[in-house]
Amino acid sequence: MYVPARLAVVLSLAVPVLATAQATADAPSLITAAALAAELASPHLVLLHVGDKEGYALGHIAGARLLELSMITAASPAPPLQNELPAPAELEAKLEALGIGDGSRVVVYFAKAELPQMARVVFTLDYAGLGGRTSILDGGLPAWVRAGQAVTDVVPAPATPGTLTIDPKTSALVDLAWLRANTENAAVHVLDARPVESYTGADDRGGAIKRPGHVPGAVNVPYSTFFRDDLTLKPVDELRQMLVNAGAKPGEPLISYCTSGVQASVPYVVARLLGYDVKVFDGSYQQWSASDAPVVTGGTPR
């Protein structure tokens, strides 16, 4: 475990506030550039660079392996769904191919501004049961460079496949039927992580979304609003207040969705860092709008 980073998160959450959610030991944590630099020589470290091939070739943290979302999503998702979680056996094989094994510690970082993609990787690792052994480099590669740390264009040798036994966290997911049955449940809080224009229905992605709008009762909190201008996460108290404003309550389910489950991973990760009971609707709005489920347009939840 990256104890210093986790302790920093836990201590920041330990202020005696009434009914405040607390981070759990199986949740992902944050790590600073300095702390990661001290861990680079660890034989158990698996360092994942989330970005594109061109950027990776220009510079990455020594030992980091390039990870594109297609490497960890379902190979043959059911149309019209994209970016879906693979079946457990498929996911296990995909993670092993990255060199992840039962003894691995994983650090994930984004290259430029791939915040949703980075979060989706972390969500996937958390779903696989690796959340407690996964850390996020806060601020990504830009923060690493600002801290004066070196990058390299040397590509590491191919990963030795790991031996991994995943423990799928099925409680991290809800499906279409569950969400339809709970849109009127006052104890269920739904968060839409898409840009405002998608939430209101003004943007139908050039006709790709046949019924633009949002899930009834969903509150819009665009994924980008969780970050500061330097792409580090906002302070803990601000993040917590954002979730409170969206209706989140300790012990009550918080459901995150977007178009295809990638942007939705940002509030999922934030909520996990803060100790909330959070889940992703993996089919997200692509599945909701393709069904006959009710749709709301405009800037209000209902």
TIRO-363667 format. One line per 5 residues: number of its first residue (from 1); for each residue x, y, z of N, C-alpha, C. Coordinates in Angstrom, 2 decimals, padded with zeros to 5 digits, always signed. Atoms other than C-alpha are relative to their C-alpha. Last residue first. Example, Ala and Ser with C-alpha at 12.3 -4.5 7.8 and 13.67 -1.06 7.14 Angstrom:
# TIRO-363667
2> -000.82:-001.19:-000.06:+013.67:-001.06:+007.14:-000.77:+001.09:+000.73; +000.89:-001.19:+000.00:+012.30:-004.50:+007.80:+000.90:+001.20:+000.00
# end
This chain:
# TIRO-363667
302> +001.27:+000.61:+000.42:-037.30:+016.23:-013.36:-000.83:+000.99:-000.81; +000.01:+001.46:-000.07:-033.59:+016.86:-012.70:-001.28:-000.65:-000.51; +000.42:+000.46:-001.32:-033.66:+020.45:-013.97:-000.10:-001.51:+000.03; -001.03:-000.11:-001.01:-031.66:+021.89:-016.89:-000.37:-000.44:+001.39; -000.09:-001.24:-000.76:-033.80:+020.81:-019.81:+000.98:-000.12:+001.15
297> -000.83:-001.02:+000.64:-034.86:+017.42:-021.15:+000.00:+001.26:+000.84; +000.30:-001.36:-000.38:-036.10:+014.38:-019.20:+000.93:+000.94:-000.76; -001.09:-000.97:+000.17:-036.15:+010.87:-020.63:-000.49:+001.38:+000.37; +000.34:-001.42:+000.10:-038.39:+007.91:-019.69:+001.24:+000.88:-000.05; +000.02:-000.65:-001.31:-037.12:+004.39:-020.42:-000.29:+001.50:-000.16
292> +001.21:-000.84:-000.07:-038.10:+002.97:-023.82:-000.13:+000.68:+001.36; +001.14:+000.74:-000.52:-034.57:+001.69:-024.43:-001.24:+000.90:-000.07; +000.36:+001.01:+000.99:-031.89:+003.19:-026.68:-001.19:-000.84:+000.45; +000.71:-000.65:+001.10:-031.80:+006.31:-024.50:-000.43:-000.97:-001.09; +001.26:-000.57:-000.47:-030.95:+004.29:-021.39:-000.80:+000.58:-001.18
287> +000.97:+001.08:-000.18:-028.34:+002.15:-023.14:-001.36:+000.56:+000.41; +000.11:+000.69:+001.27:-026.27:+005.03:-024.53:-001.04:-001.13:+000.09; +001.09:-000.58:+000.79:-027.10:+006.98:-021.38:-000.13:-000.64:-001.38; +000.11:-001.45:+000.02:-025.06:+004.66:-019.18:-001.07:+000.48:-000.98; +000.64:-000.24:+001.30:-024.63:+000.96:-019.96:-000.19:+001.47:-000.27
282> -001.00:+000.21:+001.05:-022.15:+000.88:-017.09:-000.59:+000.21:-001.39; +000.92:+000.59:+000.97:-024.48:+002.45:-014.55:+000.81:-000.16:-001.27; +000.06:-000.50:+001.36:-021.64:+003.04:-012.11:-001.09:-000.74:-000.76; +000.12:+001.03:+001.02:-021.94:+002.59:-008.35:-000.04:+000.68:-001.37; +000.19:-000.49:+001.36:-021.08:+004.64:-005.28:+000.02:-001.16:-000.99
277> +000.51:+001.19:+000.67:-021.49:+003.88:-001.59:-000.36:+000.40:-001.43; +001.42:+000.15:+000.30:-019.42:+006.83:-000.38:-000.31:-001.35:-000.65; +000.67:+001.01:-000.80:-016.01:+006.67:+001.31:-001.48:-000.17:-000.25; +000.67:-000.63:-001.14:-014.41:+009.91:+000.12:-000.83:-000.97:+000.81; -001.02:-000.62:-000.84:-011.87:+008.27:-002.19:-000.61:+000.58:+001.27
272> -000.71:+001.08:-000.68:-014.71:+006.07:-003.48:+001.09:+000.56:+000.92; +000.87:+000.50:-001.08:-016.81:+009.15:-004.21:+000.65:-001.15:+000.75; +000.05:-001.01:-001.05:-013.96:+010.71:-006.18:-000.81:-000.51:+001.18; -001.28:+000.04:-000.70:-013.42:+007.48:-008.13:+000.02:+001.01:+001.14; -000.12:+001.28:-000.70:-017.11:+007.20:-009.03:+001.29:-000.03:+000.83
267> +000.67:-000.10:-001.30:-017.29:+010.92:-009.80:+000.01:-001.31:+000.77; -000.62:-001.05:-000.80:-014.56:+010.36:-012.44:-000.73:+000.18:+001.33; -001.00:+000.57:-000.90:-015.83:+006.98:-013.67:+000.68:+001.05:+000.86; +000.63:+000.38:-001.27:-018.97:+008.56:-015.08:+000.99:-000.55:+001.00; +000.07:-001.22:-000.82:-016.80:+010.18:-017.77:-000.61:-000.31:+001.36
262> -001.38:-000.46:-000.19:-016.06:+006.66:-019.05:+000.02:+001.25:+000.86; -000.61:+000.51:-001.23:-019.42:+004.90:-018.61:+001.42:+000.45:+000.25; -000.39:+001.40:+000.15:-020.77:+005.23:-022.18:+000.76:-000.54:+001.21; +000.46:+000.55:+001.27:-022.73:+008.48:-022.26:+000.32:-001.48:-000.10; -000.33:-001.02:+001.01:-022.50:+009.49:-018.61:-000.55:-000.50:-001.33
257> +000.07:+000.42:+001.40:-023.52:+007.64:-015.45:+000.45:+001.15:-000.89; -000.64:-000.89:+000.96:-022.95:+007.75:-011.70:-000.17:-000.57:-001.41; -000.16:+000.64:+001.30:-025.22:+006.20:-009.08:+000.56:+001.02:-000.98; -000.22:-001.09:+000.94:-024.89:+007.22:-005.43:+000.32:-000.66:-001.34; -000.65:+000.19:+001.30:-026.37:+004.62:-003.10:+000.09:+001.29:-000.81
252> +001.03:+000.08:+001.04:-027.15:+005.68:+000.48:+000.67:-000.06:-001.37; +000.81:+001.19:-000.15:-024.78:+004.87:+003.36:-001.10:-000.15:-001.04; -000.69:+001.21:-000.45:-023.36:+008.38:+003.60:-000.97:-001.16:+000.17; +000.07:+000.15:-001.45:-025.53:+010.84:+001.66:+000.72:-001.28:+000.39; -000.64:+001.17:-000.60:-025.07:+012.14:-001.86:-000.11:+000.02:+001.52
247> +000.93:+000.85:-000.73:-027.64:+014.68:-003.01:+000.61:-001.19:+000.68; +000.64:+000.89:+000.97:-025.64:+016.43:-005.74:-000.97:-000.97:+000.67; +000.89:-000.82:+000.83:-024.87:+019.26:-003.33:-000.75:-000.83:-001.04; +001.14:-000.36:-000.84:-023.46:+016.69:-000.92:-001.01:+000.80:-000.80; +000.85:+001.19:-000.08:-021.27:+015.33:-003.71:-001.23:+000.26:+000.87
242> +000.59:+000.24:+001.32:-019.93:+018.79:-004.49:-000.91:-001.21:+000.02; +001.13:-000.89:+000.14:-019.43:+019.45:-000.79:-000.68:-000.16:-001.36; +001.10:+000.49:-000.83:-017.25:+016.36:-000.47:-001.25:+000.87:-000.16; +000.54:+001.20:+000.64:-015.12:+017.45:-003.40:-001.19:-000.54:+000.78; +000.76:-000.43:+001.17:-014.71:+020.91:-001.90:-000.63:-001.18:-000.72
237> +001.22:-000.64:-000.47:-013.72:+019.51:+001.50:-000.86:+000.47:-001.17; +000.97:+000.97:-000.50:-011.25:+017.12:-000.12:-001.32:+000.64:+000.42; -000.16:+000.39:-001.40:-009.42:+019.81:-002.06:-001.15:-000.87:+000.47; +000.29:-001.08:-000.93:-009.92:+019.78:-005.86:+000.20:-000.48:+001.43; +001.33:+000.01:-000.61:-008.26:+017.00:-007.81:-000.16:+001.19:+000.94
232> +000.03:+000.75:-001.26:-005.17:+017.95:-009.78:-001.43:+000.03:+000.53; +000.43:+001.38:+000.18:-005.68:+019.01:-013.38:+000.23:-000.89:+001.21; -001.23:+000.76:+000.24:-003.73:+022.29:-013.03:-000.25:-001.50:-000.12; -000.56:-000.37:+001.30:-006.98:+024.21:-013.49:+001.27:-000.77:-000.32; -000.49:-001.37:+000.07:-008.53:+022.34:-010.57:+000.60:+000.26:-001.38
227> -001.43:-000.26:+000.09:-010.51:+019.15:-011.00:+000.29:+001.50:+000.01; -000.66:+000.58:-001.17:-013.95:+017.87:-009.94:+001.49:+000.37:+000.07; +000.11:-000.91:-001.14:-015.67:+020.25:-012.36:+000.64:-000.55:+001.27; -001.12:-000.95:-000.02:-014.37:+018.29:-015.37:-000.02:+000.90:+001.23; -001.21:+000.61:-000.56:-016.72:+015.36:-014.63:+001.12:+001.02:+000.15
222> -000.97:+000.39:+001.04:-019.81:+017.49:-015.22:+001.32:-000.46:+000.60; -001.29:-000.46:-000.52:-022.14:+017.47:-012.19:+001.06:-000.43:-001.01; -001.15:-000.17:+000.88:-025.72:+017.22:-013.50:+001.21:+000.56:+000.75; -000.59:-001.32:-000.21:-028.30:+015.86:-011.06:+001.26:+000.09:-000.85; -001.46:-000.13:+000.00:-030.35:+012.87:-012.22:+000.42:+001.46:+000.16
217> -000.54:-000.15:-001.35:-034.00:+012.71:-011.15:+001.50:+000.19:+000.06; +000.82:-000.76:-000.95:-035.27:+011.36:-014.46:+000.62:+000.00:+001.40; +000.80:+000.91:-000.82:-032.35:+010.08:-016.57:-000.82:+000.82:+000.99; -000.64:+000.69:-001.13:-031.10:+012.70:-019.00:-000.99:-000.90:+000.73; +000.54:-000.41:-001.29:-031.72:+014.39:-022.34:+000.70:-000.75:+001.11
212> -000.89:-000.75:-000.89:-031.25:+013.34:-025.94:-000.71:+000.47:+001.25; +000.88:-000.65:-000.98:-033.53:+010.66:-027.43:+000.88:+000.76:+001.00; +001.34:-000.13:+000.56:-031.89:+009.46:-030.64:-000.97:+000.69:+000.96; +000.88:+000.27:-001.15:-028.33:+010.07:-029.52:-001.43:+000.29:-000.44; -000.36:+001.34:-000.50:-026.18:+009.72:-032.66:-000.86:-000.38:+001.20
207> +001.05:+000.98:+000.28:-028.02:+012.64:-034.25:+000.29:-001.39:+000.51; +000.23:+000.10:+001.44:-024.98:+014.87:-034.46:-001.03:-001.03:-000.38; -001.16:+000.60:+000.66:-023.98:+014.21:-030.89:-000.27:-000.27:-001.48; +000.37:+001.39:+000.29:-027.46:+014.96:-029.52:+001.10:-000.73:-000.75; -000.99:+000.66:+000.84:-026.36:+018.18:-027.82:-000.39:-001.46:-000.19
202> -000.33:-000.91:+001.09:-029.19:+020.36:-026.48:+000.99:-000.63:-000.98; +000.52:+000.52:+001.26:-030.52:+017.45:-024.46:+000.30:+000.89:-001.17; +001.24:-000.69:+000.34:-030.12:+019.21:-021.12:-000.66:-000.57:-001.24; +001.02:+000.17:-001.05:-027.58:+016.69:-019.86:-001.33:+000.62:-000.40; +000.49:+001.37:+000.13:-025.62:+016.62:-023.11:-001.12:-000.26:+000.99
197> +000.75:+000.09:+001.24:-025.31:+020.40:-023.18:-000.55:-001.40:-000.25; +001.35:-000.53:-000.17:-024.29:+020.48:-019.50:-000.85:-000.20:-001.25; +000.10:-001.46:+000.11:-021.27:+018.24:-020.06:-001.47:+000.44:+000.05; -000.23:-000.56:+001.33:-021.68:+014.64:-018.89:+000.02:+001.53:+000.02; -001.34:-000.60:+000.07:-021.24:+013.37:-015.32:+000.31:+000.64:-001.35
192> -000.32:+000.00:+001.43:-024.93:+012.70:-014.61:+001.30:+000.76:-000.19; -000.86:-001.10:+000.43:-025.40:+011.86:-010.91:+000.36:-000.19:-001.47; -000.56:+000.24:+001.33:-028.21:+009.73:-009.53:+000.74:+001.24:-000.47; -000.39:-001.30:+000.54:-029.06:+009.60:-005.83:+000.77:-000.22:-001.29; -000.95:+000.23:+001.08:-031.00:+006.62:-004.45:+000.27:+001.33:-000.69
187> -001.28:+000.38:-000.61:-032.68:+007.03:-001.06:+001.06:-000.32:-001.04; -000.63:-001.18:-000.60:-035.60:+008.98:-002.56:+001.35:-000.31:+000.62; -000.43:+000.36:-001.35:-036.48:+006.03:-004.81:+000.79:+001.16:+000.61; +000.88:-000.71:-000.94:-038.36:+007.41:-007.82:+000.37:-000.29:+001.45; -000.04:-001.43:+000.30:-035.63:+006.52:-010.33:-000.89:+000.82:+000.93
182> -000.37:-000.83:-001.15:-035.20:+003.15:-008.60:+000.05:+001.49:-000.29; +000.83:+000.31:-001.17:-036.88:+000.57:-010.84:+000.24:+000.94:+001.15; +001.40:-000.31:+000.34:-035.44:+002.10:-013.99:-000.90:-000.20:+001.21; +000.14:-001.45:-000.02:-031.99:+002.04:-012.37:-001.43:+000.42:-000.34; -000.09:-000.51:-001.38:-032.25:-001.63:-011.51:-000.23:+001.49:+000.05
177> +001.21:+000.38:-000.73:-033.52:-002.63:-014.96:+000.02:+000.56:+001.42; +001.14:-000.78:+000.47:-030.79:-000.68:-016.73:-001.25:-000.30:+000.81; +000.38:+000.16:+001.39:-027.95:-002.20:-014.72:-001.25:+000.81:-000.31; +001.45:+000.19:+000.12:-026.15:-001.22:-011.55:-000.31:-000.14:-001.48; +000.77:-000.15:+001.24:-022.47:-001.72:-010.84:-001.49:-000.03:+000.25
172> -000.40:-001.26:+000.63:-019.94:-001.31:-008.02:-000.83:+000.32:-001.23; +000.73:-001.08:-000.65:-021.71:-003.97:-005.91:+000.35:+001.36:-000.59; +001.28:-000.17:+000.69:-020.43:-006.53:-008.41:-000.83:+001.12:+000.61; +000.79:-000.77:-000.95:-016.92:-006.07:-007.07:-001.34:+000.33:-000.66; +000.86:-001.05:+000.54:-015.25:-008.80:-009.11:-000.90:+000.63:+001.07
167> +001.18:+000.18:-000.84:-012.60:-010.70:-007.13:-001.00:+001.09:-000.39; +000.80:-001.17:-000.32:-009.72:-011.12:-009.54:-001.20:-000.38:+000.86; +001.33:+000.52:-000.30:-007.17:-013.91:-009.39:-000.86:+001.18:+000.41; +000.95:-000.83:-000.74:-004.02:-012.75:-011.09:-001.30:-000.75:+000.21; +000.96:+001.04:-000.39:-000.89:-014.44:-012.36:-000.96:+000.65:+000.97
162> +000.17:+000.30:-001.41:+001.04:-011.75:-014.19:-000.91:-001.20:+000.21; +001.39:+000.14:-000.46:+002.17:-011.72:-017.77:-000.08:-000.39:+001.47; +000.18:+001.42:-000.30:+005.80:-010.61:-018.11:-001.41:-000.17:+000.53; +000.33:+000.45:-001.35:+005.47:-007.16:-019.58:-000.02:-001.52:+000.08; +001.38:+000.48:-000.16:+007.22:-006.39:-022.82:-000.23:-000.57:+001.39
157> +000.20:+001.32:+000.59:+010.56:-004.64:-022.28:-001.44:-000.44:+000.19; -000.44:+001.16:-000.78:+010.29:-000.99:-021.32:-000.23:-001.31:-000.76; +001.14:+000.90:-000.20:+010.03:+001.71:-024.00:+000.47:-001.22:+000.78; -000.40:+001.41:+000.04:+012.71:+004.37:-023.62:-001.21:-000.87:+000.33; +000.65:+000.56:+001.18:+011.27:+007.81:-024.40:+000.36:-001.48:-000.17
152> -000.87:+000.72:+000.92:+012.00:+009.04:-020.89:-000.79:-000.40:-001.24; +000.76:+000.88:+000.88:+010.59:+011.42:-018.33:+000.99:-000.63:-000.97; -000.42:+000.27:+001.37:+012.37:+012.99:-015.36:-001.02:-000.85:-000.76; -000.33:+001.40:+000.23:+010.89:+014.51:-012.23:+000.24:-000.26:-001.48; -001.40:+000.15:+000.36:+011.07:+018.25:-011.63:+000.44:-001.43:-000.23
147> -000.77:+000.33:-001.21:+007.80:+018.44:-009.70:+001.47:-000.22:-000.30; -000.10:-001.21:-000.82:+006.22:+020.23:-012.66:+000.83:-000.23:+001.25; -000.98:-000.88:+000.64:+007.06:+017.17:-014.79:+000.16:+001.28:+000.82; -001.31:+000.66:-000.10:+005.24:+014.79:-012.43:+001.10:+000.91:-000.56; -000.44:-000.24:-001.37:+002.31:+017.21:-012.16:+001.38:-000.61:+000.23
142> -000.36:-001.42:-000.16:+002.00:+017.25:-015.97:+000.50:+000.32:+001.41; -001.35:-000.28:+000.49:+002.25:+013.42:-015.99:+000.34:+001.49:+000.08; -000.52:+000.72:+001.13:-000.87:+013.04:-013.85:+001.43:+000.37:-000.39; -000.52:-000.96:+000.97:-002.23:+015.72:-011.54:+000.68:-000.64:-001.19; +000.83:-001.20:+000.03:-002.61:+013.30:-008.65:+000.63:+001.04:-000.93
137> -000.95:-001.11:-000.07:-000.83:+010.07:-009.54:-000.79:+001.29:-000.16; +000.09:-000.96:+001.10:-003.67:+007.66:-008.81:+001.06:+001.07:+000.21; -000.16:-001.41:-000.31:-003.06:+004.64:-006.60:-000.07:+000.82:-001.27; -000.09:-000.92:+001.13:-004.27:+001.05:-006.81:+000.11:+001.43:+000.48; -001.39:+000.07:+000.47:-003.65:-001.71:-004.27:+000.23:+000.92:-001.20
132> -000.89:-000.29:-001.11:-006.82:-001.07:-002.27:+001.47:-000.05:-000.36; +000.07:-001.39:-000.41:-008.82:-000.88:-005.47:+000.98:+000.36:+001.10; -001.35:-000.50:-000.21:-007.62:-004.23:-006.80:+000.02:+001.44:+000.50; -000.42:+000.32:-001.35:-010.91:-006.12:-006.51:+001.38:+000.50:+000.35; -000.70:+001.29:+000.00:-011.61:-006.25:-010.25:+000.46:-000.42:+001.39
127> +001.00:+001.04:+000.26:-014.19:-003.47:-009.86:+000.64:-001.39:+000.08; +000.79:+000.10:-001.22:-011.46:-001.31:-008.35:-001.06:-001.08:-000.13; -000.84:+000.68:-000.98:-009.18:-002.04:-011.29:-000.73:-000.18:+001.32; -000.11:+001.39:+000.43:-011.96:-001.11:-013.70:+000.84:-000.81:+000.98; +001.28:+000.66:-000.27:-012.76:+002.08:-011.78:+000.10:-001.49:-000.35
122> +000.04:+000.20:-001.45:-009.06:+003.01:-011.87:-001.30:-000.68:+000.41; -000.96:+001.05:-000.33:-008.92:+002.47:-015.63:-000.05:-000.31:+001.49; +000.61:+001.26:+000.44:-012.12:+004.48:-016.07:+000.94:-001.18:+000.29; +000.96:+000.43:-001.02:-010.62:+007.28:-013.97:-000.65:-001.32:-000.37; -000.75:+000.41:-001.18:-007.61:+007.49:-016.30:-000.96:-000.53:+001.07
117> -000.61:+001.30:+000.32:-009.93:+007.56:-019.30:+000.80:-000.55:+001.17; +001.00:+001.07:-000.04:-012.05:+010.30:-017.75:+000.60:-001.38:-000.26; +000.55:+000.21:-001.34:-009.00:+012.46:-016.92:-001.06:-001.10:+000.03; +000.90:+001.15:+000.16:-007.17:+012.09:-020.21:-000.61:-000.38:+001.34; +001.25:-000.39:-000.67:-005.73:+015.62:-019.93:-001.03:-001.12:-000.11
112> +000.24:-001.43:+000.24:-002.10:+015.18:-020.90:-001.22:+000.46:+000.77; -001.11:-000.62:+000.69:-000.54:+011.80:-020.04:-000.16:+001.51:-000.14; +000.37:-000.44:+001.34:-002.85:+010.37:-017.40:+001.15:+000.79:-000.61; -000.07:-001.44:+000.22:-001.56:+008.39:-014.42:-000.45:+000.32:-001.42; +000.56:-000.42:+001.27:-002.22:+004.99:-012.87:+000.18:+001.51:-000.14
107> +000.16:-001.45:+000.03:-000.19:+003.37:-010.12:-000.43:+000.39:-001.40; +000.22:-000.66:+001.28:-000.62:-000.35:-009.47:-000.11:+001.51:+000.21; +000.54:-001.31:-000.35:+000.74:-002.51:-006.69:-000.06:+000.80:-001.29; -000.33:-001.29:+000.61:+001.17:-006.11:-007.71:-000.60:+001.18:+000.75; -000.86:-000.77:-000.89:+001.21:-009.22:-005.55:+000.31:+001.40:-000.49
102> +000.58:-000.06:-001.34:-001.77:-010.99:-007.13:+000.85:+000.82:+000.97; +000.19:+001.28:-000.66:-000.53:-010.17:-010.60:-000.54:+000.20:+001.40; +000.61:-000.10:-001.33:-000.57:-007.28:-013.03:-000.25:-001.39:+000.56; -000.98:+000.33:-001.02:+001.89:-007.56:-015.90:-000.54:+000.06:+001.41; -000.69:-001.24:-000.36:-000.30:-005.76:-018.43:+001.07:-000.23:+001.06
97> -000.83:-000.36:+001.14:-001.26:-009.12:-019.94:+000.77:+001.29:+000.24; -001.23:+000.81:-000.06:-002.50:-010.17:-016.49:+000.95:+000.38:-001.13; -000.84:-000.58:-001.03:-004.97:-007.27:-016.60:+001.30:-000.77:+000.16; -000.47:-001.29:+000.48:-006.39:-008.41:-019.94:+000.93:+000.66:+001.03; -001.05:+000.22:+001.00:-006.59:-012.04:-018.79:+000.58:+001.33:-000.50
92> -001.15:+000.56:-000.69:-008.52:-011.11:-015.63:+001.17:-000.17:-000.97; -000.66:-001.10:-000.69:-010.84:-008.90:-017.66:+001.27:-000.50:+000.71; -000.64:-000.83:+001.01:-011.67:-011.76:-020.00:+000.78:+001.14:+000.65; -001.15:+000.77:+000.51:-012.37:-014.12:-017.09:+000.77:+000.79:-001.05; -001.11:+000.15:-000.95:-014.52:-011.48:-015.37:+001.22:-000.76:-000.54
87> +000.34:+001.07:-000.93:-016.60:-010.61:-018.45:+001.20:-000.25:+000.91; -000.02:+001.37:+000.52:-015.38:-007.37:-019.96:-000.57:-000.97:+001.04; -000.89:+000.91:-000.71:-016.55:-003.98:-018.68:-000.01:-001.37:-000.66; +000.55:+000.82:-001.07:-018.27:-001.95:-021.38:+001.08:-000.81:+000.70; -000.81:-000.16:-001.21:-016.58:+000.83:-023.37:-000.53:-000.81:+001.18
82> -001.43:-000.14:+000.15:-019.33:+000.89:-026.02:+000.64:+000.11:+001.38; -000.81:-000.35:-001.15:-022.94:-000.25:-026.13:+001.49:+000.03:-000.33; -000.89:-001.08:+000.44:-025.10:-000.11:-029.27:+001.01:+000.41:+001.08; +000.40:-001.31:+000.53:-024.60:-002.99:-029.78:-001.24:+000.50:+000.73; +001.27:+000.08:+000.72:-023.51:-005.80:-027.42:-000.37:+001.38:-000.53
77> +001.18:-000.46:-000.74:-019.86:-005.46:-026.52:-001.26:-000.10:-000.85; +001.19:+000.06:+000.86:-017.34:-007.64:-028.35:-001.23:+000.42:+000.77; -000.42:+000.14:+001.39:-013.83:-007.10:-026.97:-001.20:+000.07:-000.95; +000.50:+001.23:+000.60:-015.06:-005.75:-023.64:+000.35:-000.05:-001.49; +001.45:+000.03:+000.16:-012.86:-002.98:-022.29:-000.41:-001.28:-000.73
72> +000.65:+000.52:-001.20:-009.34:-003.26:-020.84:-001.53:+000.01:-000.10; -000.75:+001.12:-000.56:-007.02:-002.85:-023.85:-000.69:-000.61:+001.22; +000.36:+001.22:+000.73:-009.52:-000.70:-025.74:+000.68:-001.24:+000.55; +001.22:+000.62:-000.55:-009.05:+001.90:-023.03:-000.38:-001.29:-000.69; +001.14:-000.60:+000.67:-005.45:+002.57:-024.03:-001.25:-000.76:+000.43
67> +001.31:+000.64:-000.13:-002.64:+001.70:-021.63:-001.04:+000.86:-000.72; +001.11:-000.69:+000.63:+001.01:+002.45:-022.32:-001.29:-000.81:+000.19; +000.51:+000.67:+001.19:+003.40:+000.89:-019.86:-001.21:+000.74:-000.53; +001.44:-000.02:+000.22:+005.44:+002.91:-017.41:-000.38:-000.71:-001.29; +000.63:+001.25:-000.37:+008.98:+001.80:-016.60:-001.49:-000.06:-000.25
62> -000.80:+001.21:+000.23:+010.43:+005.29:-016.64:-000.72:-001.24:+000.53; -000.77:+000.34:-001.20:+007.68:+007.89:-016.59:+000.72:-001.32:-000.24; +000.81:+000.64:-001.03:+006.63:+008.84:-020.11:+000.88:-000.25:+001.21; -000.50:-000.03:-001.38:+007.89:+010.90:-023.03:-000.97:-000.60:+000.98; -000.72:-001.24:-000.26:+007.54:+011.42:-026.77:+000.57:+000.07:+001.42
57> -001.30:+000.07:+000.65:+006.64:+007.81:-027.50:+000.84:+001.24:+000.27; -000.83:+000.93:-000.77:+003.81:+007.94:-024.94:+001.41:-000.06:-000.57; -000.44:-000.68:-001.21:+002.40:+011.03:-026.62:+000.91:-000.87:+000.85; -000.89:-001.09:+000.38:+002.29:+009.31:-030.00:+000.55:+000.72:+001.23; -001.33:+000.51:+000.35:+000.91:+006.05:-028.65:+000.97:+001.13:-000.31
52> -000.10:+000.57:+001.34:-002.03:+007.67:-026.91:+001.45:-000.38:-000.31; -000.14:-001.01:+001.03:-002.80:+008.22:-023.22:+000.04:-000.65:-001.36; +001.25:-000.06:+000.75:-003.08:+006.40:-019.93:+000.09:+001.15:-000.99; +000.06:-001.30:+000.66:+000.42:+005.53:-018.67:-001.26:+000.00:-000.87; +000.82:-000.05:+001.21:+000.22:+002.55:-016.29:-000.16:+001.43:-000.48
47> +000.26:-001.41:+000.27:+002.90:+001.78:-013.68:-000.67:+000.11:-001.37; +000.44:-000.04:+001.39:+002.97:-001.73:-012.25:-000.48:+001.41:-000.25; +000.72:-001.13:+000.57:+005.03:-001.76:-009.06:-000.35:-000.24:-001.46; +001.44:+000.30:+000.00:+005.92:-005.08:-007.43:-000.82:+001.10:-000.67; +000.29:+001.05:+000.99:+009.62:-004.93:-008.30:-001.49:-000.32:-000.09
42> +000.68:+001.16:-000.58:+009.86:-001.58:-006.47:-000.32:-001.05:-001.07; -000.86:+001.19:+000.05:+012.41:+000.70:-008.11:-000.68:-001.25:+000.54; -000.21:+000.47:+001.37:+009.85:+003.38:-008.95:+000.83:-001.28:-000.07; +000.48:+001.37:+000.17:+008.63:+003.68:-005.35:+000.38:-000.61:-001.34; -000.66:+000.87:-000.99:+010.53:+006.79:-004.20:-000.37:-001.46:-000.19
37> -001.42:+000.07:+000.35:+009.53:+008.61:-007.40:+000.75:-000.94:+000.94; -000.16:+000.96:+001.09:+005.91:+007.74:-006.64:+001.47:-000.15:-000.37; +000.20:+001.34:-000.54:+006.09:+009.47:-003.27:+000.15:-001.06:-001.08; -001.14:+000.35:-000.84:+007.60:+012.59:-004.80:-000.12:-001.41:+000.55; -001.16:+000.28:+000.84:+005.04:+012.71:-007.60:+001.20:-000.44:+000.83
32> -000.68:-001.17:+000.53:+002.19:+012.46:-005.12:+001.17:-000.42:-000.89; -001.42:-000.01:-000.29:-000.07:+009.45:-004.60:+000.61:+001.23:-000.65; -000.81:-000.93:+000.78:-003.84:+009.29:-004.32:+001.47:-000.16:+000.39; -000.56:-001.13:-000.73:-005.81:+006.29:-003.08:+000.75:+000.91:-000.96; -001.22:-000.59:+000.56:-008.07:+003.57:-004.45:+000.45:+001.20:+000.83
27> +000.20:-001.06:+000.99:-010.60:+002.01:-002.07:+001.33:+000.44:-000.60; -000.02:+000.60:+001.33:-010.22:-001.37:-000.32:-000.19:+001.03:-001.10; -001.33:+000.53:+000.32:-009.17:+000.18:+003.00:+000.07:-000.58:-001.40; -000.19:+001.38:-000.43:-012.32:+002.30:+003.18:+001.34:-000.52:-000.50; -000.65:+000.85:+000.98:-012.63:+006.10:+003.00:+000.23:-001.39:+000.59
22> -001.42:+000.22:-000.25:-015.06:+007.60:+005.50:+000.56:-000.94:-001.07; -000.49:+001.29:+000.47:-018.48:+009.12:+004.82:+001.51:-000.09:+000.21; -000.91:-000.12:+001.14:-019.41:+012.10:+006.99:+000.50:-001.38:-000.39; +000.45:+000.84:+001.12:-022.48:+011.71:+009.22:+000.86:+000.18:-001.26; +001.13:+000.89:-000.20:-021.55:+014.59:+011.55:-000.34:-000.73:-001.29
17> +001.18:-000.59:+000.60:-018.12:+016.06:+010.87:-001.13:-001.01:+000.09; +001.27:+000.47:-000.54:-015.27:+015.11:+013.20:-001.19:+000.78:-000.55; +000.55:-001.12:-000.74:-012.29:+015.73:+010.90:-001.39:-000.38:+000.49; +000.24:+000.37:-001.39:-011.06:+012.27:+009.89:-000.48:+001.16:+000.86; +001.41:+000.34:-000.18:-011.45:+012.85:+006.17:-000.36:-000.23:+001.46
12> +000.79:-001.15:+000.42:-008.19:+014.70:+005.82:-001.48:-000.25:+000.16; -000.09:-001.05:-001.01:-006.56:+012.02:+007.92:-000.82:+001.21:-000.39; +000.78:+000.38:-001.17:-007.85:+009.30:+005.62:+000.02:+001.09:+001.05; +001.43:-000.05:+000.31:-006.63:+011.03:+002.48:-000.83:-000.29:+001.24; +000.36:-001.39:+000.23:-003.19:+011.77:+003.88:-001.48:+000.14:-000.29
7> +000.14:-000.67:-001.28:-002.98:+008.29:+005.32:-000.41:+001.45:-000.17; +001.27:+000.42:-000.59:-003.67:+006.85:+001.91:-000.22:+000.67:+001.34; +001.11:-000.60:+000.74:-000.92:+008.91:+000.30:-001.33:-000.36:+000.65; +000.07:-001.45:-000.20:+001.60:+008.06:+003.02:-001.18:+000.64:-000.71; +000.51:-000.46:-001.29:+000.65:+004.36:+003.04:-000.04:+001.51:+000.15
2> -000.70:-001.28:-000.07:+001.07:+003.57:-000.60:-000.48:+000.72:+001.24; +000.84:-001.21:+000.00:+000.00:+000.00:+000.00:+000.87:+001.25:+000.00
# end
